[in-house]
Amino acid sequence: MRIAQAYGGTDTGRRRRHNEDAYVCAPPLFAIADGMGGAQAGEIASGLAAAALTESRGNGGGGERRVVDLIQEANRRVHHRASTDASTSGMGTTMTVALVEPDGRVWFGHVGDSRAYLLREGRLEQLTDDHTLVAELVRRGELSPSDAEIHPQRSVITRALGTDPDVDVDTFAVEGRAGDVFLLCSDGLSSMVSGDAIEQMLEGNRGDLRTAGKALIHAANRGGGEDNITAVLFELADGDAAPEPDERTRELQPASPDEEDTLHPEDGVALPPPAPRTADTMVVSVGEIEAALAAGEAAEPPQAGLGRRLLALLVIAVLIAVIVVLVWWGLAR
């Protein structure tokens, strides 16, 4: 079994100033992290977690133990930073990891509310359980799924990386089949786009996961873009070859200006005006002007000084002409 195609993409969304999502798209390893914390600590948490995976992906073997080790290492890095840097105290991040084995088995490790889905034979299945307060209430039968979608505390996470020295990791394996499409996504996607809509977009674009990923991000923005939006997709196929991945990105930055705009003309959203130029953009500094004055240089441009001298000469000439006329008129009398 091989990975036929893979894609990872992220977008800041319409409401957030920073992108606190990070992802790894480095076959056979895939992951997503959604950071949380004050100021920009969420970006730091998810970035540390993603870096732990990319730096350790070549070490060790595979299987469940490997997935747990990767997530525990990510947890240690985030917790250490949060414990030693007061500006990042209390930060954390979700993490969902997928590791594809050569025999086609896909091992998952999961902490938080970032999700993993499987599209198989046209049907979408959610593979992970959200570690949130409302999800726990639904599992206990104390809250209906429909009520959970509008519950004011639906974003309260009950488990995350970085809050404790060790973290409890949910693990499971899926026996992959040719044609299976897997999706890892942050809640900025799953909370804005319904499962049915995700299913339709994946099935309609299964031949091009890049197009599918961009369509999902676009749909989340169209749905409100309340949070950062990240999607990582990969497809399995028969065979042994392992092609190069489409992307190996895990950055937290918003989409490049060269990427497709996730806003649509039908949205009626006007682009912000260009930022005004500030004093820092002035070519001539205040210090240069003061130096010129101290040296006795004229503050006015050379063209202005020349014009003023010509005007003075013209006035003098007119006065001389008037005097000459008056003298001649007096003598004539």
ChimeraX attribute file (.defattr): number of C-alpha atoms within 10 A of each C-alpha:
attribute: neighborCount
match mode: 1-to-1
recipient: residues
	/A:1	19
	/A:2	23
	/A:3	26
	/A:4	21
	/A:5	22
	/A:6	28
	/A:7	27
	/A:8	30
	/A:9	25
	/A:10	27
	/A:11	29
	/A:12	24
	/A:13	27
	/A:14	17
	/A:15	12
	/A:16	13
	/A:17	12
	/A:18	18
	/A:19	25
	/A:20	31
	/A:21	35
	/A:22	35
	/A:23	34
	/A:24	26
	/A:25	24
	/A:26	22
	/A:27	23
	/A:28	18
	/A:29	20
	/A:30	27
	/A:31	31
	/A:32	31
	/A:33	35
	/A:34	32
	/A:35	29
	/A:36	22
	/A:37	19
	/A:38	12
	/A:39	11
	/A:40	17
	/A:41	21
	/A:42	25
	/A:43	26
	/A:44	24
	/A:45	34
	/A:46	33
	/A:47	24
	/A:48	22
	/A:49	33
	/A:50	26
	/A:51	19
	/A:52	20
	/A:53	24
	/A:54	20
	/A:55	10
	/A:56	13
	/A:57	19
	/A:58	9
	/A:59	10
	/A:60	11
	/A:61	11
	/A:62	14
	/A:63	18
	/A:64	16
	/A:65	13
	/A:66	17
	/A:67	25
	/A:68	21
	/A:69	16
	/A:70	22
	/A:71	27
	/A:72	21
	/A:73	17
	/A:74	25
	/A:75	27
	/A:76	21
	/A:77	20
	/A:78	28
	/A:79	24
	/A:80	15
	/A:81	19
	/A:82	23
	/A:83	18
	/A:84	10
	/A:85	9
	/A:86	9
	/A:87	15
	/A:88	21
	/A:89	18
	/A:90	20
	/A:91	27
	/A:92	29
	/A:93	35
	/A:94	27
	/A:95	30
	/A:96	28
	/A:97	27
	/A:98	27
	/A:99	24
	/A:100	25
	/A:101	18
	/A:102	16
	/A:103	12
	/A:104	19
	/A:105	16
	/A:106	22
	/A:107	24
	/A:108	25
	/A:109	26
	/A:110	30
	/A:111	27
	/A:112	26
	/A:113	28
	/A:114	27
	/A:115	25
	/A:116	27
	/A:117	19
	/A:118	22
	/A:119	21
	/A:120	17
	/A:121	10
	/A:122	16
	/A:123	12
	/A:124	21
	/A:125	14
	/A:126	13
	/A:127	18
	/A:128	21
	/A:129	17
	/A:130	21
	/A:131	21
	/A:132	19
	/A:133	17
	/A:134	26
	/A:135	24
	/A:136	15
	/A:137	14
	/A:138	16
	/A:139	12
	/A:140	10
	/A:141	10
	/A:142	11
	/A:143	15
	/A:144	14
	/A:145	15
	/A:146	9
	/A:147	12
	/A:148	16
	/A:149	14
	/A:150	10
	/A:151	13
	/A:152	10
	/A:153	12
	/A:154	15
	/A:155	17
	/A:156	14
	/A:157	18
	/A:158	15
	/A:159	22
	/A:160	25
	/A:161	32
	/A:162	28
	/A:163	20
	/A:164	18
	/A:165	14
	/A:166	14
	/A:167	17
	/A:168	15
	/A:169	21
	/A:170	15
	/A:171	19
	/A:172	16
	/A:173	16
	/A:174	13
	/A:175	12
	/A:176	23
	/A:177	17
	/A:178	16
	/A:179	19
	/A:180	19
	/A:181	27
	/A:182	24
	/A:183	26
	/A:184	29
	/A:185	29
	/A:186	29
	/A:187	22
	/A:188	25
	/A:189	28
	/A:190	20
	/A:191	19
	/A:192	20
	/A:193	21
	/A:194	13
	/A:195	14
	/A:196	10
	/A:197	13
	/A:198	22
	/A:199	18
	/A:200	16
	/A:201	17
	/A:202	25
	/A:203	18
	/A:204	13
	/A:205	14
	/A:206	20
	/A:207	14
	/A:208	14
	/A:209	22
	/A:210	20
	/A:211	15
	/A:212	22
	/A:213	25
	/A:214	23
	/A:215	17
	/A:216	25
	/A:217	28
	/A:218	22
	/A:219	22
	/A:220	27
	/A:221	27
	/A:222	18
	/A:223	14
	/A:224	15
	/A:225	23
	/A:226	18
	/A:227	25
	/A:228	29
	/A:229	31
	/A:230	33
	/A:231	29
	/A:232	24
	/A:233	25
	/A:234	28
	/A:235	24
	/A:236	21
	/A:237	18
	/A:238	13
	/A:239	12
	/A:240	11
	/A:241	12
	/A:242	14
	/A:243	12
	/A:244	13
	/A:245	17
	/A:246	16
	/A:247	15
	/A:248	18
	/A:249	17
	/A:250	23
	/A:251	20
	/A:252	24
	/A:253	15
	/A:254	19
	/A:255	17
	/A:256	9
	/A:257	7
	/A:258	6
	/A:259	9
	/A:260	10
	/A:261	12
	/A:262	19
	/A:263	18
	/A:264	12
	/A:265	8
	/A:266	7
	/A:267	9
	/A:268	8
	/A:269	9
	/A:270	8
	/A:271	7
	/A:272	6
	/A:273	6
	/A:274	6
	/A:275	6
	/A:276	7
	/A:277	8
	/A:278	7
	/A:279	10
	/A:280	8
	/A:281	9
	/A:282	9
	/A:283	7
	/A:284	10
	/A:285	11
	/A:286	11
	/A:287	8
	/A:288	10
	/A:289	12
	/A:290	12
	/A:291	11
	/A:292	13
	/A:293	11
	/A:294	9
	/A:295	8
	/A:296	9
	/A:297	10
	/A:298	10
	/A:299	11
	/A:300	8
	/A:301	8
	/A:302	9
	/A:303	8
	/A:304	9
	/A:305	12
	/A:306	10
	/A:307	10
	/A:308	11
	/A:309	10
	/A:310	11
	/A:311	11
	/A:312	10
	/A:313	11
	/A:314	11
	/A:315	11
	/A:316	12
	/A:317	11
	/A:318	11
	/A:319	12
	/A:320	11
	/A:321	11
	/A:322	12
	/A:323	11
	/A:324	12
	/A:325	11
	/A:326	12
	/A:327	10
	/A:328	11
	/A:329	10
	/A:330	9
	/A:331	7
	/A:332	7
	/A:333	5
